[in-house]
Amino acid sequence: MKDNAVNPSQFPKVNVTDSLIAEMVLDQALNAFREQQIQKEIDQSLENQNKEEFLRLTEELKNLSAV
């Protein structure tokens, strides 16, 4: 019978520092992408003269920038 147990030596060792840096880079990229999306939506709300949407989006952008 074949043993299906996972052998920890089968996996590469994880460098915690590299993992944290990768997570930070990914978070920054996602935030930058979301900021771009919000900017486009703000432009659209201005074009549509939608004050409520504009105020909501600018608040969201401020909150995102504060993080």
LINRAVEN-V283146 format. One line per field, one symbol per residue. phi: phi as a letter, one per 30 degrees, with the letter a starting at -180 (. if undefined). Layout:
BEGIN
phi=???
END
This chain:
BEGIN
phi=.ddcddceddcddcddddddddddddddddddddddddedddedddddhcdddeddddddddddddd
END
